[in-house]
Amino acid sequence: MLQKKVLTYEAVCDSEAFKILLPLVPENLEIVGIESKPLSLLIKDAVKLIKKEFNIK
C-alpha cells in the first residue's frame, strides 16, 4: 500500500498541471509553517487561488 501512495505522490508532483493541496492533518499532528484552518476556510482559499490563477472574477 505504501508503494502505491508513493507512486501516486510522484505522479502528482511530476505533473506540470496547476495544483492546489489542502493540508488535511489529524488534530494530534502539527506541521510547522502550516496554519491550522477549518476545511471550509481551506476551500475558500483554494477557490481564491483558482480564480487568481485562471483570471476568473
Secondary structure, DSSP 8 states (H G I E B T S, - for coil): -HHHHHHHHHHHHH--S---------TT---TT-----HHHHHHHHHHHHHHHTT--
